Amino acid sequence: MKVNCYGVPKKQWQKWSGRGQSMFNQICREMKKQELICHPQTKNLPLNQWETIIWNTAWLAANAADGYKTEVVT
């Protein structure tokens, strides 16, 4: 089991394999700088909005790493 660096609820963290846990941590770590992700001519989002995007992206990636199908509701 990997270290839960970003406060994922324990129940969910234990559902993911080591691969899913690693994916979550890696996405959170690597998406911190908006400048590296977003188009250079766009303004940065407020930090709380960007952190929500990071969290949601990392969650979906961890699920995908474990083979879960995530339903997106629009």
C-alpha positions as a printed Julia matrix, in Angstrom:
74×3 Matrix{Float64}:
   0.0    0.0     0.0
   1.3    3.44   -0.96
   1.29   6.48    1.33
  -1.95   8.47    1.16
  -0.31  11.87    0.56
  -3.45  13.82   -0.35
  -6.07  12.78    2.19
  -8.17  10.38    0.13
 -10.84   8.82    2.36
  -9.41   5.6     3.81
 -12.23   3.42    2.47
 -11.57   4.56   -1.1
  -7.78   4.43   -0.73
  -7.98   0.79    0.31
 -10.17  -0.07   -2.71
  -7.46   1.01   -5.14
  -4.51  -1.24   -5.88
  -0.97   0.03   -5.44
  -1.1    1.02   -9.09
  -4.23   3.13   -8.58
  -2.78   4.71   -5.45
   0.44   5.55   -7.27
  -1.53   7.03  -10.14
  -3.52   9.27   -7.77
  -0.36  10.54   -6.04
   1.48  11.08   -9.31
  -1.35  13.05  -10.94
  -1.71  15.27   -7.87
   2.03  15.9    -7.77
   2.47  16.6   -11.47
  -0.57  18.82  -12.07
   0.27  21.43   -9.42
   1.59  23.98  -11.92
  -1.2   25.24  -14.13
   1.33  26.88  -16.42
   2.54  23.46  -17.54
  -0.97  22.15  -18.26
  -3.0   25.08  -19.58
  -2.63  27.11  -22.75
  -0.08  29.92  -22.25
  -2.59  32.61  -23.21
  -5.15  31.64  -20.58
  -5.36  33.13  -17.11
  -4.75  30.83  -14.17
  -7.83  29.58  -12.36
  -8.26  30.38   -8.67
  -6.31  27.86   -6.58
  -9.4   26.2    -5.06
 -10.84  25.56   -8.53
  -7.55  24.2    -9.84
  -7.22  21.88   -6.82
 -10.7   20.51   -7.56
  -9.67  19.79  -11.15
  -6.51  18.05   -9.93
  -8.48  15.94   -7.41
 -11.12  14.9    -9.96
  -8.5   14.07  -12.6
  -6.44  12.03  -10.14
  -9.55  10.16   -8.93
 -10.59   9.25  -12.48
  -7.03   8.19  -13.33
  -6.79   5.97  -10.24
 -10.1    4.32  -11.13
  -8.96   3.82  -14.72
  -5.65   2.32  -13.56
  -7.66  -0.3   -11.68
 -10.0   -0.95  -14.6
 -13.08   0.75  -13.18
 -15.49   2.35  -15.6
 -16.4    5.81  -14.38
 -19.73   7.17  -15.53
 -19.63  10.87  -16.3
 -22.96  12.6   -15.76
 -23.54  15.7   -17.83
